[in-house]
């Protein structure tokens, strides 16, 4: 076997030639770094907006609870106000009195001059809805227009026609 020869100066380091890093790799590394940092900013923004929404949601839940309790209170006060005792108290406050037999007064019907009242006979005419309804008033023979409460020439003509029909 042969003896190998070793370098004589072992304290000296061996230098290698290095290739420079291409610009493409530098730019791609910078782009990926910016993309990663942008992702962190977007995640932080979403995180804080979700915290803001949860705070607003809890405030709305509190407001909803308050409104529901207010609704229950108003329904209860409405039911209390509609009880018969409360209605009587309110009527007394505005001056109404309770209806009893002692409070009722009767009045006699108006009496006509020496004539006994006879029931009025009604004539039925088929008319349009807007036309006045006419009634025949017993002895006097007048036909009264009940829509405006006055005798008219047309109702007198209708009276003559009705007498001839009988």
Secondary structure, 3 states (H helix, E strand, C coil): CCCCCCCCCCCCCCCCCCCCCCHHHHHHHHHHHHHHHHHHHHHHHHHHHHHHHHHHHHHHHHHHHHHHHHHHHHHHHHHHHCCHHHHHHHHHHCCCCCCCCCCCCCCCCCCCCCCCCCCCEECCCCCCCCCCCEEEEHHHCEEEECCCCECCHHHHHHHHHHHHHC
